Amino acid sequence: MTNDNQYGLALHTTSPQLGLAISNFQSDHRAVTWDLGRDLSTHLHQHLSEFLLPNAWSDVAFIAVAKGPGSFTGTRIGVVTARTLAQQLDIPLFAISTLAAVAWSATLQGKEPQETSHKRAIALQMPARRGQLYTAIYQLSSEGSSLTPLVPDGVMTPDIWQQILDNQNLPYQLIEVSVDLGTCVTSVLDLAYVDWQQGKRPHWSEALPFYGQHPVTGTKSD
């Protein structure tokens, strides 16, 4: 982005928190988190409209949304809202993994030098239904500007997950993903901006939620 008036907007609704972030990636950056719980669907659009000010929708060049895993209802609401906005505004929509956003946040908070941080992996686990886990392993790129999935987002039993961890060739940091994830919205926006800079312009129809499990039975979902 070279125009100061061109912004990226991110939504994070996969947990009881609503996270919103907006930035022109130069001088203007804002992010807010609300603890809404089951009232997320009721207050999302009001918070979104108020948060955007003093900017206008015409300032937004792309939208990013956390696609899951996480709360089934919250994830669905966020993705549907982002798809609708991107369609109406005719702008790209980036669907970013909830776990990738947590991993990116961990790299920003880490104190390890960049020249060595890419030599370790970030393993993430989050409780799923029926005693299973949402899991993924990411690695920071050598230049420190993006993440590479070593083990893509999935759902599995703790035993299988432990086997995967035991077979890792790289040292890794294991992160227990918390329930409240709204503050990771800035990482959702950061990761989308990495793709934006690489010239990617995904159509809104490509943004699909990742549930991992059936919302009722807890069985693996396609």
LUMVOSE-891927 format. One record per residue: residue number from 0; x, z, y of N, C-alpha, C in turn. Coordinates in pm, whole numbers, m for minus. Atoms other than C-alpha are relative to their C-alpha. Example, Ala and Ser with C-alpha at 12.3 -4.5 7.8 and 13.67 -1.06 7.14 Angstrom:
! LUMVOSE-891927
<pt 0 <89 0 m119> <1230 780 m450> <90 0 120>>
<pt 1 <m82 m6 m119> <1367 714 m106> <m77 73 109>>
This chain:
! LUMVOSE-891927
<pt 0 <83 0 m119> <0 0 0> <87 0 125>>
<pt 1 <m74 4 m124> <136 m94 338> <m88 37 118>>
<pt 2 <94 m33 m106> <m177 m31 545> <m30 149 m3>>
<pt 3 <24 m143 m6> <m208 330 662> <m145 35 m25>>
<pt 4 <143 m27 16> <m586 297 639> <m49 m27 m142>>
<pt 5 <39 26 137> <m584 209 269> <30 123 m85>>
<pt 6 <m9 m126 72> <m648 512 52> <m33 m16 m149>>
<pt 7 <44 m17 137> <m674 608 m312> <m83 127 m8>>
<pt 8 <91 m113 16> <m954 844 m415> <m8 36 m147>>
<pt 9 <4 m43 140> <m955 1051 m735> <m108 105 m23>>
<pt 10 <101 m97 42> <m1227 1246 m919> <44 62 m133>>
<pt 11 <m30 m70 126> <m1173 1508 m1190> <m120 89 m32>>
<pt 12 <122 m73 35> <m1487 1636 m1365> <m3 41 m147>>
<pt 13 <1 m23 145> <m1377 1699 m1725> <m2 149 m37>>
<pt 14 <7 m144 25> <m1386 2080 m1687> <m106 60 92>>
<pt 15 <99 m61 m91> <m1614 2332 m1508> <35 m15 147>>
<pt 16 <m40 21 m138> <m1417 2252 m1193> <m18 m146 41>>
<pt 17 <m2 132 m61> <m1472 1954 m966> <125 m10 86>>
<pt 18 <m117 24 m81> <m1149 1819 m824> <m9 m135 68>>
<pt 19 <m2 125 m77> <m1130 1555 m550> <131 m8 76>>
<pt 20 <m124 22 m74> <m818 1406 m394> <m5 m136 67>>
<pt 21 <m8 127 m71> <m755 1134 m138> <135 m6 70>>
<pt 22 <m132 14 m61> <m429 996 m3> <24 m144 41>>
<pt 23 <m51 134 m33> <m276 701 179> <145 m13 m43>>
<pt 24 <m134 m2 60> <54 795 6> <110 m14 105>>
<pt 25 <m100 m3 m108> <229 823 339> <m9 133 75>>
<pt 26 <7 m120 m85> <112 1090 582> <m127 82 m19>>
<pt 27 <130 m67 11> <m243 1184 486> <m32 28 m147>>
<pt 28 <29 m40 137> <m309 1380 165> <m95 120 4>>
<pt 29 <93 m112 9> <m606 1604 84> <m48 16 m143>>
<pt 30 <55 m28 132> <m727 1772 m233> <m76 133 5>>
<pt 31 <83 m121 3> <m1001 2030 m295> <m56 16 m140>>
<pt 32 <59 m31 130> <m1130 2204 m607> <m115 98 18>>
<pt 33 <115 m90 m2> <m1470 2366 m657> <m31 46 m142>>
<pt 34 <45 m52 129> <m1582 2592 m944> <m151 m15 m6>>
<pt 35 <143 32 0> <m1921 2439 m1014> <m68 29 m133>>
<pt 36 <62 m24 130> <m1976 2494 m1385> <m107 m103 m31>>
<pt 37 <110 91 36> <m2311 2349 m1492> <m68 m63 121>>
<pt 38 <59 57 m121> <m2399 2271 m1130> <77 m124 49>>
<pt 39 <m84 112 m42> <m2142 1990 m1118> <m85 m123 32>>
<pt 40 <80 121 m22> <m2399 1712 m1152> <m88 13 124>>
<pt 41 <88 m24 m115> <m2615 1871 m880> <75 m18 132>>
<pt 42 <m73 m5 m127> <m2342 1903 m617> <108 m106 15>>
<pt 43 <m110 97 m5> <m2098 1622 m701> <m12 m94 117>>
<pt 44 <12 105 m102> <m2235 1358 m466> <6 58 141>>
<pt 45 <m9 m63 m131> <m2274 1599 m175> <145 34 35>>
<pt 46 <m140 m34 m24> <m1918 1728 m212> <83 m126 24>>
<pt 47 <m75 124 m14> <m1789 1373 m248> <m20 m62 138>>
<pt 48 <29 58 m131> <m1961 1250 67> <65 79 112>>
<pt 49 <m59 m85 m103> <m1842 1547 272> <152 m4 m5>>
<pt 50 <m145 2 15> <m1490 1533 131> <61 m126 59>>
<pt 51 <m55 128 m47> <m1444 1168 225> <26 0 150>>
<pt 52 <m14 m3 m147> <m1489 1240 596> <134 60 41>>
<pt 53 <51 99 m96> <m1343 1151 839> <23 m145 m41>>
<pt 54 <m18 139 46> <m1257 846 630> <m134 m64 m33>>
<pt 55 <118 77 40> <m1507 574 545> <27 m63 m136>>
<pt 56 <m18 63 131> <m1568 408 210> <83 m128 11>>
<pt 57 <m78 122 m18> <m1412 93 354> <150 26 2>>
<pt 58 <m142 m35 1> <m1080 281 371> <56 8 m142>>
<pt 59 <m43 m26 138> <m1068 327 m7> <37 m131 m69>>
<pt 60 <m49 122 65> <m856 65 m186> <m15 7 m152>>
<pt 61 <22 m15 144> <m890 207 m538> <m49 141 m29>>
<pt 62 <51 m129 46> <m1050 491 m731> <68 34 m132>>
<pt 63 <m54 m49 126> <m904 702 m1011> <m93 110 m52>>
<pt 64 <86 m102 59> <m1098 921 m1253> <63 53 m128>>
<pt 65 <m44 m59 127> <m1004 1163 m1529> <m100 m40 m108>>
<pt 66 <89 58 100> <m1144 1001 m1843> <m22 90 m121>>
<pt 67 <7 m86 116> <m1111 1296 m2083> <130 m4 m76>>
<pt 68 <105 m83 58> <m1074 1461 m2319> <m37 118 89>>
<pt 69 <52 m112 m75> <m1275 1753 m2192> <m148 18 m28>>
<pt 70 <144 m18 12> <m1637 1848 m2137> <m69 m136 m14>>
<pt 71 <70 127 21> <m1861 1572 m2272> <m84 m37 121>>
<pt 72 <90 28 m112> <m2118 1601 m1993> <77 m25 128>>
<pt 73 <m77 16 m121> <m1866 1647 m1714> <77 m131 3>>
<pt 74 <m75 125 7> <m1652 1356 m1832> <m92 m120 23>>
<pt 75 <95 111 m15> <m1955 1127 m1857> <m43 m14 145>>
<pt 76 <44 5 m140> <m2072 1221 m1506> <109 m59 89>>
<pt 77 <m110 48 m83> <m1730 1158 m1354> <26 m148 m17>>
<pt 78 <m29 142 27> <m1671 824 m1524> <m113 m89 51>>
<pt 79 <113 80 m48> <m2022 696 m1447> <1 m9 152>>
<pt 80 <m5 0 m147> <m1990 799 m1082> <112 m92 50>>
<pt 81 <m113 82 m42> <m1647 636 m1050> <m27 m148 m25>>
<pt 82 <32 140 31> <m1766 316 m1219> <m99 m57 102>>
<pt 83 <101 45 m96> <m2066 295 m986> <61 m26 136>>
<pt 84 <m65 17 m130> <m1854 345 m675> <91 m122 1>>
<pt 85 <m93 113 6> <m1589 96 m784> <m75 m133 m5>>
<pt 86 <80 122 7> <m1855 m162 m866> <m59 m35 137>>
<pt 87 <62 25 m130> <m2032 m121 m531> <102 m38 105>>
<pt 88 <m104 28 m99> <m1708 m126 m335> <86 m119 m37>>
<pt 89 <m79 112 52> <m1558 m404 m549> <150 29 11>>
<pt 90 <m140 m41 m1> <m1229 m218 m591> <41 43 m141>>
<pt 91 <m47 m39 134> <m1010 m131 m893> <m32 146 m32>>
<pt 92 <25 m136 49> <m1081 176 m1104> <99 31 m112>>
<pt 93 <m98 m44 98> <m807 358 m1295> <m55 121 m76>>
<pt 94 <44 m111 84> <m916 578 m1587> <124 68 m58>>
<pt 95 <m123 m72 33> <m647 843 m1640> <m28 112 m99>>
<pt 96 <14 m105 101> <m606 1071 m1940> <9 139 63>>
<pt 97 <m6 m140 m43> <m683 1436 m1873> <131 64 m41>>
<pt 98 <m123 m61 51> <m384 1532 m2087> <122 m57 72>>
<pt 99 <m112 60 m74> <m153 1287 m1910> <12 64 138>>
<pt 100 <m3 m63 m132> <m252 1443 m1577> <61 139 m7>>
<pt 101 <m60 m133 18> <m162 1789 m1708> <151 m13 m21>>
<pt 102 <m143 22 24> <171 1655 m1833> <72 m35 129>>
<pt 103 <m61 37 m126> <243 1498 m1494> <13 121 92>>
<pt 104 <m6 m122 m79> <160 1826 m1321> <116 87 m45>>
<pt 105 <m110 m81 54> <408 1999 m1551> <135 m53 44>>
<pt 106 <m128 57 m43> <685 1757 m1455> <26 30 147>>
<pt 107 <m16 m29 m142> <620 1821 m1086> <37 146 23>>
<pt 108 <m26 m144 m14> <635 2198 m1137> <131 42 m64>>
<pt 109 <m122 m35 71> <943 2187 m1357> <120 7 91>>
<pt 110 <m121 m17 m79> <1280 2293 m1224> <119 m73 m62>>
<pt 111 <m108 70 67> <1482 2081 m1462> <41 m123 80>>
<pt 112 <m44 119 m73> <1695 1808 m1295> <m60 m127 m59>>
<pt 113 <60 125 46> <1545 1459 m1314> <86 m72 m102>>
<pt 114 <m87 75 91> <1850 1324 m1494> <m4 54 m143>>
<pt 115 <10 m56 136> <1781 1554 m1792> <m144 19 m45>>
<pt 116 <138 m29 36> <1403 1605 m1777> <m61 m105 m91>>
<pt 117 <57 105 84> <1331 1269 m1941> <49 8 m145>>
<pt 118 <m53 m12 135> <1528 1378 m2248> <m82 96 m86>>
<pt 119 <88 m84 78> <1253 1616 m2355> <m143 m52 12>>
<pt 120 <138 45 3> <889 1562 m2438> <m92 113 46>>
<pt 121 <102 m97 m38> <572 1735 m2319> <m114 m14 m99>>
<pt 122 <109 m2 98> <331 1824 m2599> <m115 81 56>>
<pt 123 <118 m67 m55> <m22 1920 m2504> <m105 20 m107>>
<pt 124 <110 m27 91> <m299 2084 m2700> <m112 71 75>>
<pt 125 <118 m55 m66> <m651 2171 m2592> <m109 22 m105>>
<pt 126 <103 m26 101> <m931 2331 m2796> <m108 m106 m2>>
<pt 127 <111 92 19> <m1188 2092 m2937> <m104 71 m90>>
<pt 128 <104 m60 84> <m1498 2154 m3148> <48 18 m144>>
<pt 129 <m23 m23 143> <m1493 2287 m3504> <145 33 m33>>
<pt 130 <m134 m46 27> <m1149 2441 m3475> <108 m106 10>>
<pt 131 <m99 106 m15> <m977 2112 m3399> <64 6 139>>
<pt 132 <m73 4 m126> <m743 2027 m3113> <4 m141 57>>
<pt 133 <m38 123 m69> <m716 1751 m2855> <150 8 22>>
<pt 134 <m146 m5 m4> <m350 1657 m2862> <59 m128 59>>
<pt 135 <m76 116 m48> <m93 1425 m2707> <144 46 26>>
<pt 136 <m139 m27 m38> <281 1402 m2645> <44 m110 95>>
<pt 137 <m46 94 m102> <422 1239 m2332> <146 26 32>>
<pt 138 <m139 m12 m43> <772 1174 m2204> <14 m62 138>>
<pt 139 <m27 51 m132> <885 1130 m1846> <98 m116 m8>>
<pt 140 <m91 115 1> <1047 793 m1780> <135 39 59>>
<pt 141 <m136 m32 m45> <1419 785 m1707> <12 4 152>>
<pt 142 <m4 m2 m147> <1353 710 m1339> <m93 105 58>>
<pt 143 <85 m110 m44> <1100 993 m1325> <m126 m41 72>>
<pt 144 <113 49 m77> <818 777 m1192> <m126 m23 m83>>
<pt 145 <117 25 85> <583 747 m1491> <13 76 m131>>
<pt 146 <3 m65 130> <486 884 m1830> <m15 m103 m111>>
<pt 147 <13 84 119> <524 723 m2172> <m65 84 m110>>
<pt 148 <62 m77 109> <286 835 m2451> <79 m17 m130>>
<pt 149 <m68 4 130> <489 922 m2763> <m101 17 m112>>
<pt 150 <115 m15 90> <175 1040 m2944> <m124 m10 88>>
<pt 151 <114 21 m89> <m145 905 m2784> <m105 110 m15>>
<pt 152 <108 m98 4> <m444 1124 m2704> <m80 m14 m128>>
<pt 153 <77 1 123> <m630 1221 m3018> <m58 136 m28>>
<pt 154 <56 m128 44> <m811 1496 m3204> <40 20 m145>>
<pt 155 <m47 m27 136> <m678 1662 m3518> <m5 148 m31>>
<pt 156 <m3 m140 40> <m658 1985 m3714> <132 63 44>>
<pt 157 <m125 m66 m38> <m398 2246 m3613> <113 m25 m99>>
<pt 158 <m104 22 101> <m212 2190 m3942> <68 m136 18>>
<pt 159 <m57 134 m19> <m167 1817 m3887> <79 m6 130>>
<pt 160 <m69 m3 m128> <m70 1877 m3525> <136 69 m14>>
<pt 161 <m126 m70 17> <197 2125 m3631> <101 m85 m76>>
<pt 162 <m90 90 73> <338 1872 m3876> <61 m104 95>>
<pt 163 <m49 98 m97> <367 1619 m3593> <106 63 89>>
<pt 164 <m98 m68 m85> <545 1873 m3374> <131 26 m76>>
<pt 165 <m120 m30 80> <782 1967 m3656> <86 m124 m22>>
<pt 166 <m73 125 26> <878 1601 m3697> <51 m67 128>>
<pt 167 <m47 57 m126> <959 1544 m3329> <152 m2 6>>
<pt 168 <m145 13 m12> <1311 1417 m3270> <52 52 134>>
<pt 169 <m40 m48 m131> <1313 1527 m2906> <m37 146 18>>
<pt 170 <46 m133 m38> <1306 1881 m2772> <m127 m17 83>>
<pt 171 <127 16 m71> <962 1944 m2628> <m46 132 60>>
<pt 172 <68 m113 m63> <768 2175 m2402> <m145 m6 m46>>
<pt 173 <137 m3 48> <435 2281 m2556> <m88 66 106>>
<pt 174 <92 m50 m101> <150 2327 m2309> <m138 22 m61>>
<pt 175 <138 m31 36> <m175 2503 m2392> <m87 m33 122>>
<pt 176 <78 47 m114> <m419 2318 m2168> <m114 97 28>>
<pt 177 <102 m99 m37> <m646 2557 m1978> <m137 m64 13>>
<pt 178 <137 47 m14> <m1019 2531 m1934> <m23 m63 136>>
<pt 179 <21 47 m137> <m1004 2478 m1557> <107 m103 36>>
<pt 180 <m95 110 m17> <m846 2142 m1479> <m14 m75 132>>
<pt 181 <26 73 m123> <m976 2042 m1137> <122 m19 88>>
<pt 182 <m119 10 m85> <m642 2110 m969> <92 m115 m42>>
<pt 183 <m81 113 45> <m488 1829 m1176> <m46 m133 60>>
<pt 184 <50 125 m58> <m683 1576 m970> <108 m72 79>>
<pt 185 <m107 67 m72> <m374 1510 m758> <90 m79 m95>>
<pt 186 <m79 74 99> <m189 1408 m1074> <m74 m124 m49>>
<pt 187 <80 118 33> <m475 1175 m1167> <24 m110 104>>
<pt 188 <m23 97 m109> <m428 1008 m827> <143 m53 m4>>
<pt 189 <m140 42 6> <m48 1002 m862> <23 m105 m110>>
<pt 190 <m21 92 113> <m59 831 m1203> <m69 m134 25>>
<pt 191 <67 125 m35> <m310 575 m1078> <83 m78 101>>
<pt 192 <m80 66 m102> <m87 501 m781> <123 m66 m62>>
<pt 193 <m112 63 71> <205 433 m1018> <m42 m137 m53>>
<pt 194 <50 127 52> <m6 165 m1185> <m32 m98 113>>
<pt 195 <32 85 m116> <m124 35 m848> <126 m68 53>>
<pt 196 <m126 55 m51> <234 m11 m733> <57 m107 m93>>
<pt 197 <m46 99 97> <303 m208 m1050> <m87 m125 m1>>
<pt 198 <85 118 m13> <33 m455 m950> <m122 0 m90>>
<pt 199 <117 m5 88> <m234 m340 m1194> <m126 18 85>>
<pt 200 <127 m6 m72> <m592 m387 m1073> <m114 1 m102>>
<pt 201 <102 m1 106> <m827 m278 m1355> <m142 m8 55>>
<pt 202 <141 15 m36> <m1190 m381 m1330> <m74 127 m37>>
<pt 203 <75 m124 25> <m1443 m97 m1316> <m56 6 m142>>
<pt 204 <61 2 133> <m1593 m208 m1648> <98 42 m110>>
<pt 205 <m101 m38 99> <m1264 m128 m1826> <14 152 m11>>
<pt 206 <m12 m146 0> <m1292 244 m1742> <m101 61 m95>>
<pt 207 <86 m60 101> <m1428 419 m2049> <41 145 m25>>
<pt 208 <m34 m140 27> <m1451 791 m2123> <63 17 m137>>
<pt 209 <m56 m36 130> <m1243 942 m2403> <m61 134 m40>>
<pt 210 <64 m122 47> <m1456 1194 m2590> <74 61 m118>>
<pt 211 <m75 m50 115> <m1256 1219 m2911> <m86 49 m113>>
<pt 212 <92 m54 99> <m1543 1392 m3089> <m142 m30 40>>
<pt 213 <143 11 m28> <m1917 1353 m3120> <m42 127 72>>
<pt 214 <32 m118 m79> <m2067 1589 m2860> <m82 105 m72>>
<pt 215 <85 m97 72> <m2302 1751 m3113> <66 47 m128>>
<pt 216 <m53 m36 131> <m2140 1740 m3455> <144 44 3>>
<pt 217 <m142 m33 m6> <m1778 1768 m3345> <85 m92 m85>>
<pt 218 <m78 94 80> <m1677 1483 m3577> <68 m99 91>>
<pt 219 <m78 94 m79> <m1428 1223 m3460> <m87 m113 47>>
<pt 220 <78 106 m61> <m1578 969 m3223> <86 m123 20>>
<pt 221 <m74 123 m20> <m1474 605 m3205> <15 m32 147>>
